[in-house]
Amino acid sequence: MPEAHGRAAPGFERLREVFRETLAVPGKGGAALSVYRDGDEVVHLWGGERDRGLPWRVDTLVCGFSTGKGVTALAIQILVDRGLLNLDAPVCETWPEFAAHGKEGITTRMLLNHTAGLPTFPDYERVVSTDRPASFQDHGSITAGLASAEPLWEPGTQSGYHSLTMGFLLGEIVLRLTGSTIGQFTRREIVGPLDLDYWVGLPSSEHHRVARLSADPVFGDDATFAAMNPSSLGGRAFFLGKERRLDAVFEQTFNDPGFRLAEVAAAGPHTDARSLARMYGALAQGGDLDGVTLVSPTAIRDFAQQSFEGTDCIAGIHSRLGLGYALNSPLRYAMGPNPDTFGHPGYGGATAFADPQAGIGFGFVSNALISAPGTDPRVLDLVDAVYECV
């Protein structure tokens, strides 16, 4: 059984054994786990390999995929809480070019709950593609493509997962309002104050700390390709190119230095488990942690209220959504026993959430990406163990 480094506070010892079992899951790689309870970190564990023959270390970073959606939501939450942004005002009031082709009524609320109808844009491959990792750095051309696009459905009528575009759309709003990119804003307003190791756009000086991703072979099979290819809506929402299937996207595109440099806020941050758990630990405490206030309790409640429930028209799976956050749902986003839990998972297993009722902030990351129809089974075991301990 692989060794688990780090600590588990008295009463949480069981997490060490369960975490070690996650490291024994077939497939090379490593992982890290952090749990905050009532503002204190009670579990911080890591183990396995960050790359072949190289151990996972306490300072190892890894791509957090869609855990970034929760952090992006928090950035918008901060602007709303400060009175700088009205969720129900048209986006084009902040971003005039966005009004083209019937989008004059789209609001920031619709961007947050994936009902805007903009999971992709026509001919995206001219601008950005998973075949060209560095193309994700061209924020201006990507947002221009979205601004000129026509919604794929009537905005506000249904939800379809904006897997990549959510970050670019909301990032442009942040840029227009503050003059800072989404990466700069999150570092100034969230990362710095809470002392997190979280990066939207990872500088080259930090690349040596990044764990190399390894994809479940299932990501490359014909069934996955039928659902995720450049002609499918899911594939177009992921800006898939014609040269790489999904397994190669994870192992080549997402491991590429050019992609790591890009500010892919909703699907490509680099972080560790502690940073995710600490951020959500603050939200579980009403927005305060160690003398730092991120947002008000009112803002947390507003963003964690259900904004959509139903079948996602792209993923085809039942979802419960707040504003930017996924809400606890056994069918897709299982995050413990309490219904008011909110957070966001990431492709392949990364998971982060806040449970205000239990005072829990949870963060799990891994470079061994596993295909699962709902919540990663490793995470389910870890979450069950957390609640056994509390």
C-alpha positions in Angstrom: 0.0 0.0 0.0 1.5 3.4 -1.0 2.5 5.7 1.9 0.4 8.8 2.8 2.4 11.8 3.9 1.1 14.6 6.1 -1.2 14.7 9.0 -4.7 13.8 10.2 -5.8 15.4 13.4 -7.1 13.2 16.3 -10.5 11.9 15.4 -9.7 12.0 11.6 -7.2 9.2 11.5 -9.4 7.1 9.3 -8.9 9.5 6.5 -5.3 8.4 6.2 -6.2 4.8 5.5 -8.9 5.7 3.1 -6.6 8.1 1.3 -4.0 5.4 1.0 -6.6 3.2 -0.7 -7.2 5.9 -3.3 -3.5 5.8 -4.1 -3.8 2.1 -4.8 -6.3 2.6 -7.5 -5.0 1.1 -10.8 -3.0 3.7 -12.8 0.1 5.6 -12.1 -0.1 8.9 -10.3 -0.6 10.6 -7.0 -3.1 12.7 -5.1 -3.6 15.2 -2.3 -6.4 15.7 0.2 -7.2 18.6 2.6 -10.1 19.0 5.0 -11.0 22.1 7.0 -13.4 21.9 9.9 -14.7 25.1 11.6 -11.8 27.1 10.2 -9.0 24.7 11.0 -7.2 22.3 8.7 -7.7 18.8 10.2 -6.4 16.7 7.4 -3.6 17.4 4.9 -2.3 14.3 3.1 -0.4 13.6 -0.1 1.2 10.6 -1.7 2.0 8.7 -4.9 3.9 10.0 -7.9 3.7 13.5 -9.5 5.6 12.0 -12.5 7.2 8.6 -13.2 9.7 8.0 -10.5 9.1 11.4 -8.8 7.2 11.5 -5.5 4.3 13.9 -4.9 5.5 16.6 -2.6 3.8 19.0 -0.2 4.2 21.8 -2.8 3.1 19.8 -5.8 0.6 21.5 -8.1 -1.8 19.9 -10.5 -4.5 21.0 -13.0 -7.7 21.4 -11.1 -10.0 21.4 -14.2 -13.5 22.6 -13.3 -12.8 23.2 -9.7 -11.9 26.5 -11.2 -15.6 27.2 -11.8 -16.2 27.7 -8.1 -13.2 30.1 -7.8 -14.4 32.0 -10.9 -17.9 32.2 -9.3 -16.3 33.6 -6.1 -14.6 36.3 -8.1 -17.9 37.4 -9.5 -19.5 37.1 -6.1 -16.9 39.6 -4.7 -17.8 42.1 -7.4 -21.5 41.7 -6.7 -21.0 41.9 -2.9 -19.1 45.2 -3.4 -21.9 46.7 -5.5 -19.8 46.7 -8.7 -22.0 44.3 -10.7 -25.7 43.6 -11.0 -26.3 39.9 -11.9 -29.6 40.7 -13.7 -28.3 43.6 -15.8 -27.5 42.8 -19.4 -23.9 41.8 -19.9 -23.7 44.2 -22.8 -23.9 47.2 -20.4 -20.4 46.2 -19.3 -19.3 44.6 -22.6 -21.1 46.5 -25.5 -19.8 44.2 -28.3 -21.6 41.3 -26.6 -25.0 42.5 -27.7 -24.6 41.1 -31.2 -26.9 38.4 -32.6 -29.7 38.4 -30.1 -27.6 38.5 -26.9 -28.7 41.9 -25.6 -30.8 40.3 -22.9 -28.2 37.8 -21.6 -27.3 38.5 -18.0 -24.4 37.5 -15.8 -26.8 35.3 -13.9 -27.3 33.3 -17.1 -23.5 32.9 -17.6 -23.2 31.6 -14.0 -25.9 29.0 -14.3 -25.0 27.8 -17.9 -28.3 29.0 -19.4 -26.8 31.6 -21.8 -26.6 29.3 -24.8 -22.9 30.1 -25.4 -20.9 26.8 -24.7 -18.9 27.4 -27.9 -18.8 29.7 -31.0 -18.8 29.0 -34.8 -15.5 28.1 -36.4 -13.7 28.1 -33.0 -10.9 26.0 -34.5 -9.7 29.1 -36.4 -8.9 30.7 -33.0 -8.5 28.0 -30.4 -8.2 24.2 -30.3 -7.0 21.4 -28.1 -4.7 20.5 -31.0 -2.8 23.8 -30.3 -2.4 24.2 -26.6 -0.9 27.7 -26.7 -4.0 29.0 -28.6 -5.8 29.1 -25.2 -3.6 32.1 -24.4 -5.5 34.2 -27.0 -8.2 35.5 -24.6 -9.0 38.5 -26.8 -9.8 36.4 -29.9 -11.8 33.8 -27.9 -13.9 36.5 -26.3 -14.4 38.2 -29.6 -15.7 34.9 -31.1 -18.1 34.6 -28.2 -19.2 38.2 -28.5 -20.1 37.7 -32.2 -21.8 34.4 -31.7 -25.5 33.6 -31.8 -26.9 31.7 -28.8 -27.5 28.0 -29.4 -30.8 28.2 -27.6 -33.0 30.9 -26.2 -31.1 32.3 -23.2 -32.5 31.4 -19.8 -34.7 28.5 -21.0 -32.3 25.6 -20.4 -28.9 24.8 -19.0 -26.0 23.4 -21.0 -22.6 23.0 -19.5 -20.3 25.9 -20.6 -17.2 23.8 -19.8 -14.6 26.2 -21.1 -16.5 29.3 -22.2 -17.8 30.1 -18.7 -14.3 31.3 -17.6 -13.7 33.4 -20.7 -17.1 35.0 -20.6 -16.9 35.9 -16.9 -13.3 36.8 -17.2 -14.1 39.4 -19.7 -16.6 40.9 -17.3 -14.0 41.1 -14.6 -11.5 42.7 -17.1 -14.0 45.3 -18.2 -15.0 46.2 -14.6 -11.6 46.1 -12.9 -9.0 46.4 -15.6 -7.5 43.1 -14.3 -7.6 39.7 -15.9 -9.4 37.0 -14.1 -6.0 35.5 -13.1 -4.8 38.9 -11.7 -8.0 39.5 -9.9 -8.2 36.1 -8.2 -4.6 36.5 -7.0 -5.2 39.9 -5.6 -8.6 39.3 -4.0 -8.6 35.6 -3.1 -5.2 33.9 -3.4 -3.1 36.6 -1.7 -5.4 37.3 1.3 -5.9 33.6 2.1 -2.3 32.6 1.3 -3.3 30.0 -1.4 -1.2 28.2 -4.0 -3.7 28.7 -6.8 -2.9 29.9 -10.3 -5.0 31.0 -13.3 -2.2 31.1 -15.8 0.8 29.4 -14.3 4.1 31.2 -14.9 7.0 29.2 -16.3 8.9 29.6 -13.0 6.3 27.3 -11.3 6.1 24.6 -14.0 8.6 22.3 -12.3 6.2 21.8 -9.4 3.3 20.5 -11.7 2.2 16.8 -11.6 2.0 15.2 -15.0 -1.6 14.1 -15.9 -2.3 10.5 -16.8 -5.6 9.7 -18.4 -7.9 6.7 -17.9 -7.7 4.7 -21.2 -11.5 4.9 -21.4 -11.1 8.6 -22.4 -9.7 7.4 -25.7 -12.2 4.7 -26.7 -14.8 4.8 -29.4 -17.8 5.3 -27.1 -16.1 8.4 -25.6 -15.2 9.7 -29.0 -18.8 9.3 -30.2 -19.9 11.7 -27.4 -16.8 14.0 -27.4 -15.6 14.9 -30.9 -15.3 18.1 -32.9 -18.8 17.5 -34.4 -20.6 16.9 -31.1 -21.8 19.7 -28.9 -19.9 18.4 -26.0 -16.7 18.3 -28.1 -17.3 21.8 -29.5 -17.8 23.0 -25.9 -14.4 21.6 -25.1 -12.8 23.2 -28.2 -11.8 19.8 -29.4 -9.6 19.7 -32.5 -9.5 17.0 -35.1 -6.1 15.5 -34.2 -6.5 14.4 -30.6 -9.0 12.3 -28.8 -9.9 13.1 -25.2 -7.2 10.9 -23.7 -4.5 12.7 -25.8 -6.0 16.0 -24.9 -5.5 15.3 -21.2 -2.0 13.8 -21.6 -0.7 16.2 -24.3 -2.7 19.5 -24.3 -3.2 19.9 -20.6 0.4 18.8 -19.9 1.7 21.3 -22.4 3.6 24.4 -21.0 1.7 26.6 -23.5 -1.6 25.5 -22.0 -0.4 26.0 -18.4 0.5 29.6 -19.2 -3.1 30.3 -20.4 -5.8 31.8 -18.1 -8.4 29.1 -18.6 -10.2 30.0 -15.4 -13.1 27.6 -15.6 -11.2 24.5 -16.5 -7.4 24.9 -16.3 -6.2 26.4 -13.0 -3.2 24.8 -11.2 -3.5 24.3 -7.5 -3.2 22.0 -4.6 -5.8 20.4 -2.3 -5.1 22.6 0.6 -5.9 25.8 -1.3 -9.2 24.5 -2.5 -10.2 23.3 1.0 -9.0 26.5 2.6 -11.1 28.7 0.2 -14.2 26.6 0.8 -13.4 26.4 4.5 -13.7 30.2 4.5 -17.1 30.1 2.7 -18.3 27.4 5.1 -17.5 29.9 7.9 -19.7 32.6 6.4 -16.8 34.1 4.3 -14.3 34.6 7.1 -11.1 32.7 7.8 -8.0 33.8 9.9 -9.1 37.4 9.9 -9.7 37.6 6.2 -13.2 38.4 4.9 -13.8 37.3 1.3 -17.6 37.9 0.9 -20.6 38.5 3.1 -22.8 35.6 4.4 -25.6 37.1 2.3 -23.6 36.8 -0.9 -22.7 33.2 0.0 -26.4 32.3 0.5 -27.4 34.0 -2.7 -24.9 32.2 -4.9 -25.5 28.9 -3.2 -29.3 29.0 -3.7 -30.6 26.8 -6.4 -30.7 28.6 -9.7 -31.4 25.6 -12.0 -32.5 22.0 -11.7 -33.0 19.7 -14.6 -31.3 17.7 -17.3 -28.2 19.4 -18.7 -28.8 19.7 -22.5 -25.2 18.9 -23.3 -24.1 16.4 -20.7 -27.5 14.7 -20.6 -27.3 14.4 -16.8 -29.5 15.8 -14.0 -27.9 18.8 -12.4 -28.6 21.2 -9.5 -26.9 24.5 -9.9 -26.4 27.6 -7.9 -24.6 30.6 -9.4 -21.3 29.2 -10.7 -21.4 26.5 -8.0 -22.7 23.0 -8.4 -25.1 22.0 -5.6 -25.2 18.7 -3.8 -26.8 16.1 -6.1 -26.5 12.3 -5.7 -26.8 11.8 -9.5 -24.0 14.1 -10.5 -22.4 16.2 -7.8 -22.4 14.1 -4.6 -20.8 16.1 -1.8 -21.8 14.5 1.5 -25.2 14.2 3.3 -26.2 17.8 3.7 -28.3 19.3 1.0 -26.9 22.8 1.2 -23.4 21.8 0.3 -21.9 23.6 -2.7 -18.7 23.5 -4.7 -17.5 22.1 -8.0 -15.8 18.9 -9.2 -13.3 18.7 -12.0 -12.8 16.3 -14.9 -11.1 13.1 -13.8 -11.7 13.4 -10.0 -10.6 16.8 -8.6 -13.3 17.9 -6.1 -13.8 20.9 -3.8 -16.8 22.0 -1.7 -18.1 23.9 1.3 -20.6 22.4 3.8 -21.8 25.3 5.9 -23.9 23.0 8.1 -21.0 20.9 9.1 -18.3 23.7 8.8 -16.4 21.6 6.2 -14.1 22.8 3.5 -13.0 19.9 1.3 -10.3 19.6 -1.4 -9.0 16.6 -3.4 -6.8 16.6 -6.5 -5.0 13.9 -8.5 -3.0 13.5 -11.6 -4.5 10.0 -12.2 -7.7 11.0 -14.1 -10.5 8.5 -13.8 -13.6 8.3 -16.0 -16.8 8.1 -13.9 -20.4 8.9 -14.8 -20.9 10.9 -11.6 -18.7 11.7 -8.7 -15.3 10.0 -8.7 -15.5 6.8 -6.5 -12.3 7.8 -4.8 -13.9 11.0 -3.7 -17.1 9.3 -2.6 -15.0 7.1 -0.2 -13.1 10.0 1.1 -16.2 12.1 1.7 -18.0 9.3 3.4 -14.9 8.9 5.7 -15.0 12.7 6.5 -18.6 12.5 7.7 -17.9 9.4 9.7 -15.3 11.4 11.6 -17.4 14.5 12.2 
